[in-house]
Amino acid sequence: MTTLPTTVTTADVLARLERLPVTRRLMLIRVIIGCATFFDAYTVLAIAFAMPQLVSEWDLSPTQVGLILSIGYLGQLLGALIFGSLAERFGRLRILFITILLFVSMDIACLFAWNAASMVLFRFLQGIGTGGEVPVASAYINEFIGARKRGRFFLLYEVIFPVGLMFAGIIGYFLVPVYGWRAMFVVGLVPAVLTIPLRFLMPESPRWLASKGRLDQASAVVSMLERDATKRGLLLSEPVVRPIDPVASKRSDWRELFQGIYRKRTLMIWGLWISVYLINNGLITWLPTLYKQVFKLPLQTSLAYGWITSGVGVFASIICALLIDKVGRKRWYSTAFLLAVAPLLTLTALGATSAVQVVILATATYAILQTVSFSLYLYSAELYPTRLRAIGTGFGSAWLRAGSSIGPILVGWIVADFGIRYVFSAFAAVALMGGLVTVFFAIETKGRILEELSP
């Protein structure tokens, strides 16, 4: 193991961190955070599979359905803004603990909702916790891994999010027809137990500690990871120390997101977030209800079709996780956005007159764009330095929440006033916009050290 220098510097800590292999402790960190993210994703989509029964039980209008589906995303927008800032100030782990407690407690509250207004309130508060957890977790995971393995390691963690969405579909299919809509929220209580290992089995981000001048603590975390590697008989290469610009450790705030090289990056990533989530969450949250209300399918069939869409999205996400370090972020995203236009325009041309057309072509669209939506946390975290990473990812994912809230409302409005076929033509226009933003404004980040991307 490398002998530590007498005086620890930020450059030394980062050099030692970059050369580390993926150890068992890093795998454990990914599993713990992944479990929290799994149930975060489950919580996001649980309401979609409860909704077909709630429509009948509470006699909900299309506008009320759209509001209930969307309000959680508005809460997530607020949570992403608040907790991203707090994570820069107080550290990643402490804020993760708070966000998980918040969305679990509101999951309990949803069990006792009695009408549309109460469900709107509880989903909004739950969304605040959910919106804070994912961007902070993404910044945390990114800060442990070197450039060569970062995409694959992070996305194999992030793939747990679409798995959580698929799990919501499975639970909805088997439990809602038998036990009612509340079964969705009972299952969502599982992450309460995750707060215990989160507090005691995981170290704080060494990059965050170094950015705060707590170099001895940062070095201790890296030393622990080095010991894990050497115990397994792995040989560590000599760290390559690169000079660190003094600006990297300066105090900063959200205004720097709109200064220098970060202005273009910030506006670009916002465009990607809002485009992909407006489409995908508009689709995935409304499809079970559309199958039942528009195509008059039985409840169980409607839920099964919704599950198929989620399941195909998971397989597409796994393929992306394994290949994106080879293909590159910019090439993958631009191709996905432009490719998704085809099935959406096909549905428009066909008139979306049958459930079979929708389940095939909408699923194809969702799967293609799911490779973008689940990996944008990786890309967002790569665009900013440590002092801005959590807040930059949080602000970016706030537009995820904006797009996610607009999508279901847009679907409800278009279906009620114009018909289902025009939903898909509107989504095709948004996908085209996302593709053009990527082509003209995105930068490539594959294989580059985080500090190199943000000099």
PyMOL commands that set and color helices and strands:
alter all, ss='L'
color gray80, all
select helices_A, chain A and resi 10-18+24-58+62-90+92-111+116-142+150-158+160-179+182-187+190-200+206-211+215-231+246-249+254-258+261-293+299-327+329-350+355-373+376-382+386-417+421-441+450-453
alter helices_A, ss='H'
color red, helices_A
deselect
rebuild
show_as cartoon
